[in-house]
Amino acid sequence: MEKVITIERQYASGGLQIGQIVARKLGIPCYNREILVEAAEKSQISPEYLESVEENVTRSLLFRLSLAARPVNTVDSAIAMSDKLYFEESKIIRRMAESGSCVIIGRCGNYILRDMVNCLNVFICASDEDRVKRAVEEYGVDAKAADYIIKKNDKRRAAFYDENTSWKWGMKENYHMCLNSSVLGIESCADMIIDGLKYVK
């Protein structure tokens, strides 16, 4: 039976790497930025612009107040683009999941595929120390700005998730497995996810 794995993750927790290892070991595709690129192609908009929409558009009170000073058409287009992006990504994720076994990284995958019974939903976290180390050594983030970058990216991911779903990003109830890569290790997390697939019907 075809099975799908979705992975939401804290920034610099190693979630993408874990997903790639799982996909390699299972011989299945891993989709991450490919989802955004395809959504950009279908919308005839650059991936970089859509990425900025993902990063910056939320319906929080502060966002609404900041938009209040802008022309109405700017506000409407910003919100409309965020909705369009989520709609396009949802269609792409569903198609990918229905096409066969795969790993889907981020982009509200567990919520979008919530009715799919053959889906294992995972959240990856890590200690602040390990996340700072990974951000600096692997992502090239300036050591002095690492803590800020980590918090900013977590906030962005939570905002995109919370505003496009009726769930809360990172809440254990929304996942089948919550794994701490600092305690378990990257390879072990990947192996545990693969082992967890046997419980998915």
Secondary structure by P-SEA (a helix, b strand, c coil): cbbbbbbbbccccaaaaaaaaaaaaaccccccaaaaaaaaaaacccaaaaaaaaacccccaaaaaaaccccaaaaaaaaaaaaaaaaaaaaaaaaaaaacbbbbccccccccccccccbbbbbbbbcaaaaaaaaaacccccccaaaaaaaaaaaaaaaaaaaacccccccccccccccccccccaaaaaaaaaaaccccc
